Every structure is written in structure tokens, then in C-alpha cells.
Amino acid sequence: MSDDPLLENLTNTFTPDVYPKDLAVIIQEIDRVIFEPHQCALAPLVFDEYFPQHHIPIYHFHLPPYITYSKGCHFPGTAPIETYVVWGKEIKKKAKELLERSHVSGIGDAGFKEILTRYALAIVRHRVLLYPELFPGARMRTLANVYNDPIINIDYRKKLFQRKERIPINKNEESAATTDIHIILDLVGIAMRDERQTLYETLHFLTNT
């Protein structure tokens, strides 16, 4: 992933302290590509603290424990804003655990950055779905509508169905969002792994185009 133009600004210092900034960079770059043409790109805030469980924004979508997307919420030193919040202490704690046990987990710097990239894709995908006026074709993905969507490469659809047991079935609104994110991440993964596409080249999956 280091050769990907979207990720070229990430750090190469393998210490836990750098990963919150790295996650913010990844989110900002993905959001910029998708939302800048509509003049509403966001820059994430990075707080060196844990997610405040007692603090419920007017609207928020939390991907525990790393990121919150919030709309109309007061955060320290801000007016009510729409933003992504990266919770630095959570990320540094997890990075420290993984890097110290990389010989056991098999997850090093590149692996952890891949995990953070998946979180970034998921949180920006959530924001896309909140703006149907900007992305009229974007709707929650299900296995059924993916299978019948001619926009998606037929080989991708076949590969997705080969691993469908890994995708949770949507039983309610919350699990429908989980299903959608799993499908989007699988499609991105197939394109990057099997077709050697860059992250930039796969972002159309976030807007169903």
C-alpha cells in the first residue's frame, strides 16, 4: 500500500504515537477525493484521548474504538460542526499491543495501516450514505443488489459470493449498515488484491458507481 498515491503522506516511523495522525490523513484523503468536487470535504480532528462514552452528539456514528463521525456536535474548542474525530489514545494503545506482539499476531506496521484504512473507508462510506442529494445512486449494499448490479465486474460479484458466509445478514437497520460496510470493504479488497488497483481506483465503490 506504500506505493498508493493516496497513502504517500503516511509516516515511516513505526511508533504508536504516529498512527492517529496516519488515520486522520487516510480519512482526509478518501473524503477529499469523494467530497471535494461537491465543495464539502472534511478534515478530521485528532484528540489524544479516549472516546467519551457519556458524551452523545446530536448525531454520531461510532466505529469503536478509533473513529466517530459527528454532525452538529460540540467538541473541545469547536462550534457545532460536522467532522470525523480520531481518538488517539485508543489507536496508540492498540498499536503498542500489536507492534509488541507482531511476532505472534503477524501484524506489523503495514498490517496495522491496512486495518486503519478499512476503518477510514467505512466511516467515509457512512457519510456518503447521508448525502443522497450528492450521490443519488448510493444505497446500502446487500448481496442481492450486488449480484444484480451490472456496474460491478461480474468476476468481483462471483468472488464476493464465494465468501458470502463471512458477510453478516442484515436483520435490522444497524446490521444492514454492517452488511453494507462488509460488502464495500470486500469489493475494495478484491480490486486491490486481485486486480492490483490502487486505493484511489477503488473509491468508486463508496458511491455505488
Rosetta constraint file for C-alpha pairs under 8 A:
AtomPair CA 1 CA 7 HARMONIC 7.14 0.50
AtomPair CA 1 CA 110 HARMONIC 7.72 0.50
AtomPair CA 1 CA 114 HARMONIC 7.87 0.50
AtomPair CA 1 CA 198 HARMONIC 7.81 0.50
AtomPair CA 2 CA 7 HARMONIC 6.33 0.50
AtomPair CA 2 CA 8 HARMONIC 6.36 0.50
AtomPair CA 3 CA 7 HARMONIC 7.47 0.50
AtomPair CA 3 CA 8 HARMONIC 6.87 0.50
AtomPair CA 4 CA 8 HARMONIC 6.31 0.50
AtomPair CA 4 CA 198 HARMONIC 5.65 0.50
AtomPair CA 4 CA 199 HARMONIC 6.58 0.50
AtomPair CA 4 CA 200 HARMONIC 7.62 0.50
AtomPair CA 5 CA 198 HARMONIC 7.83 0.50
AtomPair CA 5 CA 200 HARMONIC 7.47 0.50
AtomPair CA 6 CA 26 HARMONIC 7.40 0.50
AtomPair CA 6 CA 29 HARMONIC 6.27 0.50
AtomPair CA 6 CA 30 HARMONIC 7.57 0.50
AtomPair CA 6 CA 199 HARMONIC 6.89 0.50
AtomPair CA 6 CA 200 HARMONIC 6.25 0.50
AtomPair CA 7 CA 26 HARMONIC 6.65 0.50
AtomPair CA 9 CA 25 HARMONIC 7.46 0.50
AtomPair CA 10 CA 22 HARMONIC 5.56 0.50
AtomPair CA 10 CA 25 HARMONIC 7.16 0.50
AtomPair CA 11 CA 18 HARMONIC 6.98 0.50
AtomPair CA 11 CA 22 HARMONIC 6.83 0.50
AtomPair CA 13 CA 18 HARMONIC 7.17 0.50
AtomPair CA 14 CA 18 HARMONIC 7.47 0.50
AtomPair CA 14 CA 109 HARMONIC 6.30 0.50
AtomPair CA 15 CA 19 HARMONIC 7.66 0.50
AtomPair CA 15 CA 95 HARMONIC 7.94 0.50
AtomPair CA 15 CA 96 HARMONIC 7.69 0.50
AtomPair CA 16 CA 91 HARMONIC 7.61 0.50
AtomPair CA 16 CA 92 HARMONIC 4.69 0.50
AtomPair CA 16 CA 93 HARMONIC 7.37 0.50
AtomPair CA 16 CA 95 HARMONIC 5.25 0.50
AtomPair CA 16 CA 96 HARMONIC 5.52 0.50
AtomPair CA 17 CA 92 HARMONIC 5.83 0.50
AtomPair CA 18 CA 22 HARMONIC 6.31 0.50
AtomPair CA 19 CA 23 HARMONIC 6.07 0.50
AtomPair CA 19 CA 88 HARMONIC 7.96 0.50
AtomPair CA 19 CA 91 HARMONIC 6.68 0.50
AtomPair CA 19 CA 92 HARMONIC 6.67 0.50
AtomPair CA 19 CA 95 HARMONIC 7.50 0.50
AtomPair CA 19 CA 113 HARMONIC 7.86 0.50
AtomPair CA 20 CA 24 HARMONIC 6.29 0.50
AtomPair CA 20 CA 46 HARMONIC 6.89 0.50
AtomPair CA 20 CA 86 HARMONIC 6.54 0.50
AtomPair CA 20 CA 87 HARMONIC 7.21 0.50
AtomPair CA 20 CA 88 HARMONIC 5.10 0.50
AtomPair CA 20 CA 91 HARMONIC 6.12 0.50
AtomPair CA 20 CA 92 HARMONIC 7.09 0.50
AtomPair CA 21 CA 25 HARMONIC 6.20 0.50
AtomPair CA 21 CA 46 HARMONIC 7.17 0.50
AtomPair CA 22 CA 26 HARMONIC 6.29 0.50
AtomPair CA 22 CA 113 HARMONIC 7.90 0.50
AtomPair CA 23 CA 27 HARMONIC 6.22 0.50
AtomPair CA 23 CA 86 HARMONIC 7.41 0.50
AtomPair CA 23 CA 113 HARMONIC 7.83 0.50
AtomPair CA 23 CA 116 HARMONIC 5.95 0.50
AtomPair CA 23 CA 117 HARMONIC 7.14 0.50
AtomPair CA 23 CA 120 HARMONIC 7.08 0.50
AtomPair CA 24 CA 28 HARMONIC 6.03 0.50
AtomPair CA 24 CA 43 HARMONIC 7.83 0.50
AtomPair CA 24 CA 44 HARMONIC 5.74 0.50
AtomPair CA 24 CA 45 HARMONIC 7.43 0.50
AtomPair CA 24 CA 46 HARMONIC 7.02 0.50
AtomPair CA 24 CA 86 HARMONIC 6.59 0.50
AtomPair CA 25 CA 29 HARMONIC 6.10 0.50
AtomPair CA 26 CA 30 HARMONIC 6.25 0.50
AtomPair CA 26 CA 117 HARMONIC 6.48 0.50
AtomPair CA 26 CA 120 HARMONIC 6.45 0.50
AtomPair CA 27 CA 31 HARMONIC 5.99 0.50
AtomPair CA 27 CA 44 HARMONIC 7.21 0.50
AtomPair CA 27 CA 117 HARMONIC 7.80 0.50
AtomPair CA 27 CA 120 HARMONIC 4.96 0.50
AtomPair CA 27 CA 121 HARMONIC 7.31 0.50
AtomPair CA 27 CA 124 HARMONIC 7.14 0.50
AtomPair CA 28 CA 32 HARMONIC 5.85 0.50
AtomPair CA 28 CA 41 HARMONIC 7.94 0.50
AtomPair CA 28 CA 42 HARMONIC 6.61 0.50
AtomPair CA 28 CA 43 HARMONIC 5.47 0.50
AtomPair CA 28 CA 44 HARMONIC 6.45 0.50
AtomPair CA 29 CA 33 HARMONIC 6.32 0.50
AtomPair CA 30 CA 34 HARMONIC 6.52 0.50
AtomPair CA 30 CA 120 HARMONIC 7.64 0.50
AtomPair CA 30 CA 121 HARMONIC 7.25 0.50
AtomPair CA 30 CA 124 HARMONIC 7.23 0.50
AtomPair CA 30 CA 200 HARMONIC 7.83 0.50
AtomPair CA 30 CA 203 HARMONIC 7.58 0.50
AtomPair CA 31 CA 35 HARMONIC 5.69 0.50
AtomPair CA 31 CA 36 HARMONIC 7.50 0.50
AtomPair CA 31 CA 41 HARMONIC 5.98 0.50
AtomPair CA 31 CA 42 HARMONIC 6.63 0.50
AtomPair CA 31 CA 124 HARMONIC 6.17 0.50
AtomPair CA 32 CA 36 HARMONIC 4.96 0.50
AtomPair CA 32 CA 41 HARMONIC 5.22 0.50
AtomPair CA 32 CA 42 HARMONIC 7.14 0.50
AtomPair CA 33 CA 37 HARMONIC 7.59 0.50
AtomPair CA 34 CA 41 HARMONIC 7.82 0.50
AtomPair CA 34 CA 203 HARMONIC 7.72 0.50
AtomPair CA 35 CA 39 HARMONIC 6.42 0.50
AtomPair CA 35 CA 40 HARMONIC 5.57 0.50
AtomPair CA 35 CA 41 HARMONIC 4.84 0.50
AtomPair CA 36 CA 40 HARMONIC 5.78 0.50
AtomPair CA 36 CA 41 HARMONIC 4.91 0.50
AtomPair CA 38 CA 134 HARMONIC 7.38 0.50
AtomPair CA 42 CA 82 HARMONIC 7.85 0.50
AtomPair CA 42 CA 83 HARMONIC 6.32 0.50
AtomPair CA 42 CA 84 HARMONIC 7.58 0.50
AtomPair CA 43 CA 83 HARMONIC 7.02 0.50
AtomPair CA 43 CA 84 HARMONIC 7.32 0.50
AtomPair CA 44 CA 83 HARMONIC 5.92 0.50
AtomPair CA 44 CA 84 HARMONIC 4.65 0.50
AtomPair CA 44 CA 85 HARMONIC 5.65 0.50
AtomPair CA 44 CA 86 HARMONIC 6.92 0.50
AtomPair CA 45 CA 83 HARMONIC 7.10 0.50
AtomPair CA 45 CA 84 HARMONIC 6.23 0.50
AtomPair CA 45 CA 85 HARMONIC 4.88 0.50
AtomPair CA 45 CA 86 HARMONIC 6.15 0.50
AtomPair CA 46 CA 85 HARMONIC 5.87 0.50
AtomPair CA 46 CA 86 HARMONIC 4.75 0.50
AtomPair CA 46 CA 87 HARMONIC 6.30 0.50
AtomPair CA 46 CA 88 HARMONIC 6.44 0.50
AtomPair CA 47 CA 85 HARMONIC 7.14 0.50
AtomPair CA 47 CA 86 HARMONIC 6.22 0.50
AtomPair CA 47 CA 87 HARMONIC 5.38 0.50
AtomPair CA 47 CA 88 HARMONIC 5.60 0.50
AtomPair CA 48 CA 87 HARMONIC 6.20 0.50
AtomPair CA 48 CA 88 HARMONIC 4.41 0.50
AtomPair CA 48 CA 89 HARMONIC 5.43 0.50
AtomPair CA 49 CA 87 HARMONIC 5.77 0.50
AtomPair CA 49 CA 88 HARMONIC 5.67 0.50
AtomPair CA 49 CA 89 HARMONIC 4.89 0.50
AtomPair CA 49 CA 90 HARMONIC 7.32 0.50
AtomPair CA 50 CA 87 HARMONIC 5.60 0.50
AtomPair CA 50 CA 88 HARMONIC 6.99 0.50
AtomPair CA 50 CA 89 HARMONIC 5.56 0.50
AtomPair CA 50 CA 90 HARMONIC 5.83 0.50
AtomPair CA 51 CA 65 HARMONIC 7.15 0.50
AtomPair CA 51 CA 66 HARMONIC 7.99 0.50
AtomPair CA 51 CA 87 HARMONIC 6.12 0.50
AtomPair CA 51 CA 90 HARMONIC 7.97 0.50
AtomPair CA 56 CA 60 HARMONIC 7.43 0.50
AtomPair CA 57 CA 70 HARMONIC 6.57 0.50
AtomPair CA 57 CA 71 HARMONIC 7.34 0.50
AtomPair CA 57 CA 72 HARMONIC 7.18 0.50
AtomPair CA 57 CA 73 HARMONIC 5.01 0.50
AtomPair CA 57 CA 74 HARMONIC 7.46 0.50
AtomPair CA 58 CA 70 HARMONIC 7.66 0.50
AtomPair CA 58 CA 71 HARMONIC 6.61 0.50
AtomPair CA 58 CA 72 HARMONIC 5.87 0.50
AtomPair CA 58 CA 73 HARMONIC 5.80 0.50
AtomPair CA 59 CA 70 HARMONIC 5.65 0.50
AtomPair CA 59 CA 71 HARMONIC 5.21 0.50
AtomPair CA 59 CA 72 HARMONIC 6.77 0.50
AtomPair CA 59 CA 73 HARMONIC 7.31 0.50
AtomPair CA 60 CA 68 HARMONIC 6.59 0.50
AtomPair CA 60 CA 69 HARMONIC 5.47 0.50
AtomPair CA 60 CA 70 HARMONIC 4.26 0.50
AtomPair CA 60 CA 71 HARMONIC 6.33 0.50
AtomPair CA 61 CA 68 HARMONIC 5.67 0.50
AtomPair CA 61 CA 69 HARMONIC 5.14 0.50
AtomPair CA 61 CA 70 HARMONIC 6.49 0.50
AtomPair CA 62 CA 67 HARMONIC 6.05 0.50
AtomPair CA 62 CA 68 HARMONIC 4.33 0.50
AtomPair CA 62 CA 69 HARMONIC 6.35 0.50
AtomPair CA 63 CA 67 HARMONIC 5.31 0.50
AtomPair CA 63 CA 68 HARMONIC 6.10 0.50
AtomPair CA 63 CA 119 HARMONIC 7.41 0.50
AtomPair CA 63 CA 123 HARMONIC 7.39 0.50
AtomPair CA 64 CA 68 HARMONIC 7.89 0.50
AtomPair CA 65 CA 87 HARMONIC 7.45 0.50
AtomPair CA 65 CA 90 HARMONIC 6.13 0.50
AtomPair CA 65 CA 91 HARMONIC 7.70 0.50
AtomPair CA 66 CA 86 HARMONIC 5.90 0.50
AtomPair CA 66 CA 87 HARMONIC 5.33 0.50
AtomPair CA 66 CA 88 HARMONIC 7.50 0.50
AtomPair CA 66 CA 90 HARMONIC 6.12 0.50
AtomPair CA 66 CA 91 HARMONIC 6.08 0.50
AtomPair CA 67 CA 84 HARMONIC 6.83 0.50
AtomPair CA 67 CA 85 HARMONIC 5.55 0.50
AtomPair CA 67 CA 86 HARMONIC 4.75 0.50
AtomPair CA 67 CA 87 HARMONIC 6.12 0.50
AtomPair CA 67 CA 119 HARMONIC 7.75 0.50
AtomPair CA 67 CA 123 HARMONIC 7.63 0.50
AtomPair CA 68 CA 84 HARMONIC 5.66 0.50
AtomPair CA 68 CA 85 HARMONIC 5.08 0.50
AtomPair CA 68 CA 86 HARMONIC 6.74 0.50
AtomPair CA 68 CA 123 HARMONIC 7.89 0.50
AtomPair CA 69 CA 82 HARMONIC 7.63 0.50
AtomPair CA 69 CA 83 HARMONIC 5.92 0.50
AtomPair CA 69 CA 84 HARMONIC 4.42 0.50
AtomPair CA 69 CA 85 HARMONIC 6.31 0.50
AtomPair CA 69 CA 123 HARMONIC 6.88 0.50
AtomPair CA 69 CA 127 HARMONIC 7.80 0.50
AtomPair CA 70 CA 81 HARMONIC 7.64 0.50
AtomPair CA 70 CA 82 HARMONIC 5.59 0.50
AtomPair CA 70 CA 83 HARMONIC 5.52 0.50
AtomPair CA 70 CA 84 HARMONIC 6.25 0.50
AtomPair CA 70 CA 85 HARMONIC 7.62 0.50
AtomPair CA 71 CA 80 HARMONIC 7.60 0.50
AtomPair CA 71 CA 81 HARMONIC 5.92 0.50
AtomPair CA 71 CA 82 HARMONIC 4.16 0.50
AtomPair CA 71 CA 83 HARMONIC 6.55 0.50
AtomPair CA 72 CA 80 HARMONIC 4.63 0.50
AtomPair CA 72 CA 81 HARMONIC 4.86 0.50
AtomPair CA 72 CA 82 HARMONIC 5.75 0.50
AtomPair CA 73 CA 79 HARMONIC 7.68 0.50
AtomPair CA 73 CA 80 HARMONIC 4.67 0.50
AtomPair CA 73 CA 81 HARMONIC 5.77 0.50
AtomPair CA 73 CA 82 HARMONIC 7.19 0.50
AtomPair CA 74 CA 78 HARMONIC 5.96 0.50
AtomPair CA 74 CA 79 HARMONIC 5.72 0.50
AtomPair CA 74 CA 80 HARMONIC 4.74 0.50
AtomPair CA 74 CA 81 HARMONIC 6.95 0.50
AtomPair CA 75 CA 79 HARMONIC 7.41 0.50
AtomPair CA 75 CA 80 HARMONIC 7.56 0.50
AtomPair CA 87 CA 91 HARMONIC 6.72 0.50
AtomPair CA 88 CA 92 HARMONIC 6.14 0.50
AtomPair CA 89 CA 93 HARMONIC 5.98 0.50
AtomPair CA 90 CA 94 HARMONIC 6.32 0.50
AtomPair CA 91 CA 95 HARMONIC 5.99 0.50
AtomPair CA 92 CA 96 HARMONIC 6.00 0.50
AtomPair CA 93 CA 97 HARMONIC 6.40 0.50
AtomPair CA 94 CA 98 HARMONIC 6.19 0.50
AtomPair CA 95 CA 99 HARMONIC 5.93 0.50
AtomPair CA 95 CA 112 HARMONIC 7.26 0.50
AtomPair CA 96 CA 100 HARMONIC 5.97 0.50
AtomPair CA 97 CA 101 HARMONIC 6.26 0.50
AtomPair CA 98 CA 102 HARMONIC 5.56 0.50
AtomPair CA 98 CA 105 HARMONIC 6.92 0.50
AtomPair CA 98 CA 107 HARMONIC 6.43 0.50
AtomPair CA 98 CA 108 HARMONIC 6.98 0.50
AtomPair CA 98 CA 112 HARMONIC 7.92 0.50
AtomPair CA 99 CA 107 HARMONIC 7.22 0.50
AtomPair CA 99 CA 108 HARMONIC 5.79 0.50
AtomPair CA 99 CA 109 HARMONIC 7.34 0.50
AtomPair CA 101 CA 105 HARMONIC 5.98 0.50
AtomPair CA 101 CA 106 HARMONIC 7.92 0.50
AtomPair CA 102 CA 106 HARMONIC 4.96 0.50
AtomPair CA 102 CA 107 HARMONIC 5.16 0.50
AtomPair CA 102 CA 108 HARMONIC 5.51 0.50
AtomPair CA 103 CA 107 HARMONIC 7.88 0.50
AtomPair CA 107 CA 111 HARMONIC 4.99 0.50
AtomPair CA 107 CA 112 HARMONIC 6.33 0.50
AtomPair CA 108 CA 112 HARMONIC 6.12 0.50
AtomPair CA 109 CA 113 HARMONIC 6.21 0.50
AtomPair CA 110 CA 114 HARMONIC 6.20 0.50
AtomPair CA 111 CA 115 HARMONIC 6.40 0.50
AtomPair CA 112 CA 116 HARMONIC 6.29 0.50
AtomPair CA 113 CA 117 HARMONIC 6.09 0.50
AtomPair CA 114 CA 118 HARMONIC 6.38 0.50
AtomPair CA 115 CA 119 HARMONIC 6.55 0.50
AtomPair CA 116 CA 120 HARMONIC 6.22 0.50
AtomPair CA 117 CA 121 HARMONIC 6.17 0.50
AtomPair CA 118 CA 122 HARMONIC 6.21 0.50
AtomPair CA 118 CA 185 HARMONIC 6.83 0.50
AtomPair CA 119 CA 123 HARMONIC 6.26 0.50
AtomPair CA 120 CA 124 HARMONIC 6.25 0.50
AtomPair CA 121 CA 125 HARMONIC 6.00 0.50
AtomPair CA 121 CA 185 HARMONIC 7.51 0.50
AtomPair CA 121 CA 206 HARMONIC 7.75 0.50
AtomPair CA 122 CA 126 HARMONIC 6.31 0.50
AtomPair CA 122 CA 181 HARMONIC 5.91 0.50
AtomPair CA 122 CA 185 HARMONIC 7.60 0.50
AtomPair CA 123 CA 127 HARMONIC 6.59 0.50
AtomPair CA 124 CA 128 HARMONIC 6.29 0.50
AtomPair CA 124 CA 206 HARMONIC 7.82 0.50
AtomPair CA 125 CA 129 HARMONIC 6.50 0.50
AtomPair CA 125 CA 181 HARMONIC 7.59 0.50
AtomPair CA 125 CA 206 HARMONIC 5.32 0.50
AtomPair CA 125 CA 207 HARMONIC 7.51 0.50
AtomPair CA 126 CA 130 HARMONIC 6.77 0.50
AtomPair CA 127 CA 131 HARMONIC 6.94 0.50
AtomPair CA 128 CA 132 HARMONIC 7.49 0.50
AtomPair CA 128 CA 135 HARMONIC 7.06 0.50
AtomPair CA 128 CA 138 HARMONIC 7.46 0.50
AtomPair CA 128 CA 206 HARMONIC 7.21 0.50
AtomPair CA 128 CA 207 HARMONIC 6.67 0.50
AtomPair CA 129 CA 135 HARMONIC 7.76 0.50
AtomPair CA 129 CA 138 HARMONIC 6.36 0.50
AtomPair CA 129 CA 139 HARMONIC 6.60 0.50
AtomPair CA 129 CA 140 HARMONIC 7.54 0.50
AtomPair CA 131 CA 135 HARMONIC 6.27 0.50
AtomPair CA 132 CA 136 HARMONIC 4.81 0.50
AtomPair CA 132 CA 137 HARMONIC 7.59 0.50
AtomPair CA 132 CA 138 HARMONIC 6.79 0.50
AtomPair CA 135 CA 207 HARMONIC 6.40 0.50
AtomPair CA 137 CA 207 HARMONIC 7.05 0.50
AtomPair CA 137 CA 208 HARMONIC 6.11 0.50
AtomPair CA 137 CA 209 HARMONIC 7.15 0.50
AtomPair CA 138 CA 206 HARMONIC 7.79 0.50
AtomPair CA 138 CA 207 HARMONIC 5.12 0.50
AtomPair CA 138 CA 208 HARMONIC 5.02 0.50
AtomPair CA 138 CA 209 HARMONIC 7.74 0.50
AtomPair CA 139 CA 208 HARMONIC 7.24 0.50
AtomPair CA 140 CA 176 HARMONIC 7.46 0.50
AtomPair CA 140 CA 177 HARMONIC 7.06 0.50
AtomPair CA 140 CA 180 HARMONIC 5.55 0.50
AtomPair CA 141 CA 145 HARMONIC 6.44 0.50
AtomPair CA 141 CA 146 HARMONIC 6.53 0.50
AtomPair CA 141 CA 179 HARMONIC 7.25 0.50
AtomPair CA 141 CA 180 HARMONIC 4.68 0.50
AtomPair CA 141 CA 181 HARMONIC 8.00 0.50
AtomPair CA 141 CA 183 HARMONIC 6.81 0.50
AtomPair CA 141 CA 184 HARMONIC 7.64 0.50
AtomPair CA 142 CA 146 HARMONIC 6.16 0.50
AtomPair CA 142 CA 176 HARMONIC 7.91 0.50
AtomPair CA 142 CA 179 HARMONIC 6.77 0.50
AtomPair CA 142 CA 180 HARMONIC 6.28 0.50
AtomPair CA 142 CA 183 HARMONIC 7.47 0.50
AtomPair CA 143 CA 147 HARMONIC 6.08 0.50
AtomPair CA 143 CA 161 HARMONIC 7.77 0.50
AtomPair CA 143 CA 164 HARMONIC 7.94 0.50
AtomPair CA 143 CA 183 HARMONIC 7.71 0.50
AtomPair CA 144 CA 148 HARMONIC 6.44 0.50
AtomPair CA 145 CA 149 HARMONIC 6.00 0.50
AtomPair CA 146 CA 152 HARMONIC 7.37 0.50
AtomPair CA 146 CA 157 HARMONIC 6.89 0.50
AtomPair CA 147 CA 157 HARMONIC 5.93 0.50
AtomPair CA 150 CA 154 HARMONIC 7.50 0.50
AtomPair CA 151 CA 209 HARMONIC 6.97 0.50
AtomPair CA 152 CA 156 HARMONIC 6.86 0.50
AtomPair CA 152 CA 157 HARMONIC 6.87 0.50
AtomPair CA 153 CA 157 HARMONIC 6.51 0.50
AtomPair CA 154 CA 158 HARMONIC 6.26 0.50
AtomPair CA 155 CA 159 HARMONIC 6.20 0.50
AtomPair CA 156 CA 160 HARMONIC 6.06 0.50
AtomPair CA 156 CA 187 HARMONIC 6.81 0.50
AtomPair CA 156 CA 190 HARMONIC 6.75 0.50
AtomPair CA 156 CA 191 HARMONIC 7.64 0.50
AtomPair CA 157 CA 161 HARMONIC 6.30 0.50
AtomPair CA 158 CA 162 HARMONIC 6.31 0.50
AtomPair CA 159 CA 163 HARMONIC 6.83 0.50
AtomPair CA 159 CA 190 HARMONIC 7.72 0.50
AtomPair CA 160 CA 164 HARMONIC 6.15 0.50
AtomPair CA 160 CA 183 HARMONIC 7.75 0.50
AtomPair CA 160 CA 186 HARMONIC 6.91 0.50
AtomPair CA 160 CA 187 HARMONIC 7.14 0.50
AtomPair CA 163 CA 167 HARMONIC 7.55 0.50
AtomPair CA 167 CA 179 HARMONIC 6.21 0.50
AtomPair CA 167 CA 182 HARMONIC 6.17 0.50
AtomPair CA 167 CA 183 HARMONIC 7.13 0.50
AtomPair CA 168 CA 175 HARMONIC 7.35 0.50
AtomPair CA 168 CA 178 HARMONIC 7.14 0.50
AtomPair CA 168 CA 179 HARMONIC 5.47 0.50
AtomPair CA 168 CA 182 HARMONIC 7.85 0.50
AtomPair CA 169 CA 175 HARMONIC 7.12 0.50
AtomPair CA 169 CA 176 HARMONIC 7.36 0.50
AtomPair CA 169 CA 179 HARMONIC 6.29 0.50
AtomPair CA 170 CA 174 HARMONIC 7.83 0.50
AtomPair CA 170 CA 175 HARMONIC 4.72 0.50
AtomPair CA 170 CA 176 HARMONIC 4.24 0.50
AtomPair CA 170 CA 177 HARMONIC 7.72 0.50
AtomPair CA 170 CA 178 HARMONIC 7.53 0.50
AtomPair CA 170 CA 179 HARMONIC 5.96 0.50
AtomPair CA 171 CA 175 HARMONIC 5.93 0.50
AtomPair CA 171 CA 176 HARMONIC 6.67 0.50
AtomPair CA 172 CA 176 HARMONIC 5.94 0.50
AtomPair CA 173 CA 177 HARMONIC 6.45 0.50
AtomPair CA 174 CA 178 HARMONIC 6.57 0.50
AtomPair CA 175 CA 179 HARMONIC 6.08 0.50
AtomPair CA 176 CA 180 HARMONIC 6.14 0.50
AtomPair CA 177 CA 181 HARMONIC 6.23 0.50
AtomPair CA 178 CA 182 HARMONIC 6.19 0.50
AtomPair CA 179 CA 183 HARMONIC 6.24 0.50
AtomPair CA 180 CA 184 HARMONIC 6.22 0.50
AtomPair CA 181 CA 185 HARMONIC 6.06 0.50
AtomPair CA 182 CA 186 HARMONIC 6.07 0.50
AtomPair CA 183 CA 187 HARMONIC 6.17 0.50
AtomPair CA 184 CA 188 HARMONIC 6.23 0.50
AtomPair CA 184 CA 205 HARMONIC 6.37 0.50
AtomPair CA 184 CA 206 HARMONIC 6.80 0.50
AtomPair CA 185 CA 189 HARMONIC 5.99 0.50
AtomPair CA 186 CA 190 HARMONIC 6.07 0.50
AtomPair CA 187 CA 191 HARMONIC 6.25 0.50
AtomPair CA 187 CA 205 HARMONIC 7.31 0.50
AtomPair CA 188 CA 192 HARMONIC 6.17 0.50
AtomPair CA 188 CA 199 HARMONIC 7.65 0.50
AtomPair CA 188 CA 202 HARMONIC 5.65 0.50
AtomPair CA 188 CA 203 HARMONIC 7.68 0.50
AtomPair CA 188 CA 205 HARMONIC 7.06 0.50
AtomPair CA 189 CA 193 HARMONIC 5.81 0.50
AtomPair CA 190 CA 194 HARMONIC 5.48 0.50
AtomPair CA 190 CA 195 HARMONIC 7.21 0.50
AtomPair CA 191 CA 195 HARMONIC 5.03 0.50
AtomPair CA 191 CA 196 HARMONIC 6.56 0.50
AtomPair CA 191 CA 197 HARMONIC 5.72 0.50
AtomPair CA 191 CA 202 HARMONIC 6.75 0.50
AtomPair CA 192 CA 196 HARMONIC 4.70 0.50
AtomPair CA 192 CA 197 HARMONIC 4.48 0.50
AtomPair CA 192 CA 198 HARMONIC 6.03 0.50
AtomPair CA 192 CA 199 HARMONIC 6.91 0.50
AtomPair CA 192 CA 202 HARMONIC 7.47 0.50
AtomPair CA 193 CA 197 HARMONIC 7.42 0.50
AtomPair CA 197 CA 201 HARMONIC 5.93 0.50
AtomPair CA 197 CA 202 HARMONIC 6.90 0.50
AtomPair CA 198 CA 202 HARMONIC 6.71 0.50
AtomPair CA 199 CA 203 HARMONIC 6.60 0.50
AtomPair CA 203 CA 207 HARMONIC 7.53 0.50
AtomPair CA 204 CA 208 HARMONIC 6.27 0.50
AtomPair CA 204 CA 209 HARMONIC 5.29 0.50
AtomPair CA 205 CA 209 HARMONIC 6.14 0.50
